[in-house]
Amino acid sequence: MKVNAVFEGGGVKAIGLAGAVSEAQKRGVTFDKTAGTSSGSIVAALLAAGYTGEEMKQIILSTPFTKFLKKGWLHQIRWIGPAVRLFVKKGLYAGEELEYWIYKLLLAKGIRTFADLPYNRLKIIASDISLGKLLVLPDDISRYGIDPHKLTVAKAIRMSTSIPYFFDPVIIRKKYPRKKKEKFTDQLVYVVDGGLLSNFPLWLFDIHELKPGEKSLPTLGFQLVGRGSNEPNRIVGPLSMFQALFSTMMDAHDERFIEDHKSFRTIKIPTLGVHTTEFDLTKERSLELYDSGMKAAAKFFNKWSYEDYLAKCKKTDATARALVRQ
């Protein structure tokens, strides 16, 4: 069975998404179009590049995620250093380590830019906070005079995973004709984590015109549910305060109610109390998250059928039209 898939963001909790993918593939599910926000965009991109859920498991176990939090000399200055870096760079950590990591993984499959993938195979969500707009990449990068086909997939993921104030935002200088006497600072656009505007873009593949004789593919959502552990965040300085802020802000997405018209096509993956920015996760804990994803997918597919999916789609579409008429 072939499906389109949308993956929610959730920092390191996305390990659970990989487990769900692995279980789906074991049941004969193949993925056509994929999309994701933040860490969900990593899973979506790896799938689009040809990685399997089992290969993702090996990547997870062999990757010390703390390496993404590379510290510079400013971090060595207690209390003041991180605050200064945050003020100057707009983030505690650079983010280049994560971008280079995913760049190498994709390059191993022959993928560098979006031109290396079939058209519309992969969509990545990011947030333009300069103009307050949602970006669906690669297409929307053309707003800034950049060819979507030349955008590297790793750079799009870097944009989508830039948790505000945690990782540096991606700064783009607009290339299209600028206004007369426009200041240099006004030519810059700041792009951050897509989760600010759409952390679970399940709607992304709903608007699709079918060609004559083409069968409608189901779109399934992979969502991370459950808040972080109930242990309070210990705040002893600027760095720990911002880490608590990021964790709270991103974990809050998990509390959102999934409407009935989405739940029948959503695989809900328990995150076992893991926080979004818990980059020091042990291998044992990572495996627990991965297994949680596998179990959630197994539970979903044990009850799922294409015929039931179509029936519920028609029902919800009819309900939506009735509400519009009211």
C-alpha positions as CSV (number, residue, x, y, z in Angstrom):
1,M,0.0,0.0,0.0
2,K,1.3,3.4,-1.0
3,V,0.6,6.5,1.2
4,N,1.6,10.1,1.7
5,A,2.9,10.9,5.1
6,V,3.2,14.0,7.3
7,F,5.5,14.1,10.3
8,E,5.1,16.3,13.3
9,G,8.0,18.1,14.9
10,G,9.2,17.4,18.4
11,G,13.0,17.6,18.7
12,V,14.6,14.4,19.9
13,K,11.2,12.8,20.3
14,A,11.2,12.3,16.5
15,I,13.0,9.0,17.3
16,G,9.5,7.7,17.8
17,L,8.6,8.7,14.3
18,A,11.3,6.5,12.9
19,G,10.0,3.5,14.9
20,A,6.5,4.1,13.4
21,V,8.0,4.2,9.9
22,S,9.8,1.0,10.5
23,E,6.6,-0.8,11.6
24,A,4.7,0.6,8.6
25,Q,7.3,-0.6,6.2
26,K,7.2,-4.1,7.7
27,R,3.5,-4.2,6.9
28,G,4.1,-3.4,3.3
29,V,3.5,0.4,3.4
30,T,5.5,2.4,1.0
31,F,5.8,6.2,1.0
32,D,5.1,8.5,-1.9
33,K,5.1,12.1,-0.9
34,T,6.4,13.1,2.6
35,A,6.3,16.3,4.6
36,G,7.4,17.4,8.0
37,T,8.1,20.2,10.4
38,S,11.2,20.6,12.5
39,S,12.6,17.2,13.5
40,G,9.7,15.7,11.5
41,S,11.3,17.2,8.4
42,I,14.4,15.1,9.1
43,V,12.4,11.8,9.0
44,A,10.4,13.0,6.0
45,A,13.7,13.9,4.1
46,L,15.4,10.6,5.0
47,L,12.3,8.7,3.7
48,A,12.3,10.7,0.5
49,A,16.0,10.0,0.0
50,G,15.4,6.2,0.3
51,Y,16.3,5.4,3.9
52,T,14.3,2.8,5.7
53,G,13.0,2.9,9.3
54,E,15.6,0.2,10.2
55,E,18.4,2.3,8.7
56,M,17.1,5.3,10.7
57,K,17.4,3.2,13.9
58,Q,21.0,2.5,13.2
59,I,21.6,6.2,12.6
60,I,19.9,7.1,15.9
61,L,22.0,4.6,17.8
62,S,25.3,5.8,16.3
63,T,24.7,9.5,16.7
64,P,25.5,11.4,19.9
65,F,22.9,14.1,19.6
66,T,24.8,16.3,22.1
67,K,27.2,17.1,19.2
68,F,24.6,19.4,17.8
69,L,25.0,21.6,20.8
70,K,28.5,22.7,19.9
71,K,29.7,25.3,22.4
72,G,32.0,28.2,21.5
73,W,34.2,30.3,23.7
74,L,31.3,32.5,24.8
75,H,29.7,29.5,26.5
76,Q,32.8,29.3,28.8
77,I,31.9,32.6,30.4
78,R,29.5,31.6,33.2
79,W,26.1,33.3,33.2
80,I,27.1,36.2,30.9
81,G,28.5,34.3,27.9
82,P,25.4,32.5,26.8
83,A,23.3,35.6,27.2
84,V,25.8,37.6,25.1
85,R,25.7,35.0,22.4
86,L,22.0,35.0,22.5
87,F,21.9,38.7,22.1
88,V,24.4,38.8,19.2
89,K,23.5,35.6,17.3
90,K,19.8,35.3,18.3
91,G,20.5,31.7,19.4
92,L,22.4,29.7,22.0
93,Y,23.8,27.2,19.5
94,A,24.8,27.6,15.8
95,G,22.9,24.8,14.2
96,E,25.6,24.1,11.5
97,E,26.5,20.7,13.1
98,L,22.9,19.5,12.6
99,E,22.8,20.8,9.0
100,Y,26.2,19.1,8.1
101,W,25.0,15.9,9.7
102,I,21.9,15.6,7.6
103,Y,23.8,16.9,4.5
104,K,26.1,13.9,4.7
105,L,23.3,11.4,5.3
106,L,21.4,12.7,2.3
107,L,24.5,12.9,0.1
108,A,25.2,9.2,0.8
109,K,21.9,8.6,-1.1
110,G,22.8,11.0,-3.9
111,I,20.6,13.8,-2.6
112,R,21.9,17.3,-2.3
113,T,19.3,19.8,-3.6
114,F,15.6,19.4,-4.1
115,A,16.3,19.0,-7.8
116,D,17.8,15.6,-6.9
117,L,14.3,14.4,-5.8
118,P,11.2,13.8,-7.9
119,Y,9.0,16.9,-8.1
120,N,6.9,17.5,-5.0
121,R,8.3,14.4,-3.3
122,L,9.3,16.3,-0.2
123,K,7.8,19.4,1.6
124,I,9.3,21.1,4.6
125,I,7.6,23.7,6.8
126,A,9.5,26.7,8.2
127,S,8.5,30.1,9.6
128,D,9.5,33.5,8.2
129,I,9.3,35.7,11.4
130,S,10.3,38.8,9.5
131,L,7.1,38.8,7.5
132,G,5.1,36.5,9.8
133,K,4.5,34.0,7.1
134,L,4.4,30.2,6.8
135,L,6.9,28.8,4.3
136,V,6.4,25.5,2.5
137,L,9.8,24.6,1.1
138,P,11.2,24.4,-1.4
139,D,8.6,26.3,-3.4
140,D,8.3,29.3,-1.1
141,I,12.0,30.1,-1.2
142,S,11.3,31.7,-4.5
143,R,9.8,34.6,-2.6
144,Y,13.4,35.7,-1.9
145,G,14.7,35.4,-5.4
146,I,16.2,31.9,-4.8
147,D,15.6,29.0,-7.2
148,P,13.7,26.2,-5.3
149,H,15.6,23.6,-7.3
150,K,18.9,24.9,-6.1
151,L,18.0,24.9,-2.4
152,T,19.8,22.2,-0.5
153,V,17.5,19.9,1.4
154,A,19.8,20.2,4.4
155,K,19.5,24.0,4.4
156,A,15.7,23.6,4.4
157,I,15.8,21.2,7.3
158,R,18.2,23.7,9.1
159,M,15.5,26.4,8.7
160,S,12.7,24.1,9.9
161,T,14.6,22.9,13.0
162,S,15.8,26.3,14.2
163,I,14.0,26.3,17.6
164,P,13.7,30.0,18.4
165,Y,16.6,31.2,20.6
166,F,17.9,27.7,20.9
167,F,19.5,27.4,17.5
168,D,20.5,30.5,15.4
169,P,17.9,31.5,12.9
170,V,18.7,31.2,9.2
171,I,19.2,34.6,7.8
172,I,18.4,35.1,4.1
173,R,19.3,38.2,2.1
174,K,16.5,38.9,-0.4
175,K,17.8,38.7,-4.0
176,Y,14.8,40.2,-5.8
177,P,14.9,43.9,-6.8
178,R,15.0,45.9,-3.6
179,K,13.3,49.2,-2.7
180,K,15.2,52.4,-3.4
181,K,17.5,53.3,-0.4
182,E,16.4,50.2,1.4
183,K,18.5,49.6,4.5
184,F,20.7,46.6,4.6
185,T,18.9,45.3,7.7
186,D,15.6,45.5,5.9
187,Q,17.0,43.2,3.2
188,L,17.4,40.4,5.7
189,V,14.8,37.8,6.5
190,Y,14.9,35.6,9.6
191,V,13.6,32.0,9.3
192,V,13.0,29.7,12.3
193,D,11.3,26.5,13.3
194,G,8.2,25.7,11.3
195,G,6.5,24.5,14.5
196,L,5.7,28.1,15.4
197,L,3.1,28.3,12.6
198,S,2.3,24.7,11.7
199,N,3.9,21.9,13.7
200,F,1.6,19.2,12.2
201,P,0.7,20.2,8.6
202,L,-1.7,17.3,7.9
203,W,-3.5,19.5,5.4
204,L,-0.5,19.8,3.1
205,F,-1.4,17.0,0.6
206,D,-5.2,17.5,0.8
207,I,-5.2,20.0,-2.1
208,H,-4.2,17.8,-5.0
209,E,-5.9,17.5,-8.4
210,L,-6.0,13.9,-9.6
211,K,-5.1,13.0,-13.1
212,P,-7.6,10.9,-15.1
213,G,-7.6,7.4,-13.8
214,E,-5.3,8.3,-10.9
215,K,-6.1,6.7,-7.5
216,S,-6.3,9.0,-4.5
217,L,-3.5,8.2,-2.1
218,P,-4.3,8.3,1.7
219,T,-2.5,10.8,3.7
220,L,-1.4,9.6,7.2
221,G,-0.1,11.8,10.0
222,F,2.6,10.7,12.4
223,Q,2.1,12.7,15.6
224,L,4.0,12.8,18.9
225,V,1.8,12.9,21.9
226,G,2.4,13.3,25.6
227,R,4.1,16.1,27.5
228,G,7.6,15.9,28.8
229,S,8.3,14.4,32.2
230,N,6.6,16.0,35.2
231,E,9.9,16.9,36.8
232,P,10.2,20.7,37.0
233,N,12.9,22.5,35.0
234,R,15.7,23.6,37.2
235,I,16.6,27.3,36.4
236,V,19.9,28.6,37.8
237,G,20.9,31.0,35.1
238,P,20.3,32.5,31.6
239,L,21.2,29.2,29.8
240,S,18.9,27.0,31.9
241,M,16.1,29.5,31.8
242,F,16.1,29.6,28.0
243,Q,16.3,25.8,27.8
244,A,13.3,25.6,30.1
245,L,11.5,28.2,27.9
246,F,12.2,26.3,24.7
247,S,11.2,22.9,26.1
248,T,7.9,24.3,27.5
249,M,7.1,26.2,24.3
250,M,7.7,23.2,22.0
251,D,6.2,20.6,24.3
252,A,3.0,22.7,24.4
253,H,2.3,21.5,20.9
254,D,1.6,18.0,22.2
255,E,-1.3,19.2,24.3
256,R,-3.3,20.4,21.2
257,F,-6.5,18.5,20.6
258,I,-6.6,16.6,17.3
259,E,-10.0,17.1,15.8
260,D,-12.2,14.1,14.9
261,H,-11.6,14.6,11.2
262,K,-7.9,14.1,11.7
263,S,-7.8,11.4,14.3
264,F,-8.8,8.6,11.9
265,R,-5.7,9.2,9.9
266,T,-3.2,10.0,12.6
267,I,-0.8,7.6,14.3
268,K,-0.3,8.9,17.8
269,I,3.0,8.1,19.3
270,P,3.5,8.3,23.1
271,T,6.8,10.2,23.8
272,L,7.3,8.6,27.3
273,G,8.0,11.9,29.1
274,V,11.0,12.9,26.9
275,H,11.5,16.6,26.4
276,T,12.0,18.2,23.0
277,T,15.5,19.4,23.7
278,E,16.7,16.4,25.7
279,F,19.7,15.9,23.5
280,D,21.6,13.9,26.1
281,L,19.2,11.0,25.7
282,T,20.7,7.6,26.4
283,K,20.7,4.8,23.8
284,E,18.4,2.8,26.0
285,R,15.9,5.7,26.2
286,S,16.2,6.2,22.5
287,L,15.3,2.6,21.9
288,E,12.3,2.9,24.2
289,L,11.1,5.8,22.1
290,Y,11.7,3.9,18.9
291,D,9.7,0.9,20.2
292,S,6.9,3.3,21.3
293,G,6.6,4.4,17.7
294,M,6.5,0.8,16.4
295,K,3.8,-0.2,18.9
296,A,1.7,2.9,18.0
297,A,1.9,2.1,14.3
298,A,1.1,-1.5,14.9
299,K,-2.0,-0.5,16.9
300,F,-3.1,1.9,14.1
301,F,-2.6,-0.5,11.2
302,N,-4.3,-3.4,13.0
303,K,-7.6,-1.5,12.6
304,W,-7.0,0.6,9.5
305,S,-8.3,0.0,6.0
306,Y,-8.3,2.0,2.8
307,E,-12.1,1.6,2.4
308,D,-12.8,2.9,5.9
309,Y,-10.4,5.8,5.3
310,L,-12.3,6.8,2.2
311,A,-15.6,6.6,3.9
312,K,-14.5,8.8,6.8
313,C,-12.9,11.3,4.4
314,K,-16.3,11.6,2.6
315,K,-18.1,12.0,5.9
316,T,-15.8,14.7,7.1
317,D,-15.9,16.6,3.8
318,A,-19.7,16.6,3.9
319,T,-19.6,17.9,7.5
320,A,-17.2,20.7,6.5
321,R,-19.4,21.7,3.5
322,A,-22.4,21.8,5.8
323,L,-20.6,24.1,8.3
324,V,-19.6,26.4,5.4
325,R,-23.2,26.7,4.3
326,Q,-24.2,27.7,7.9
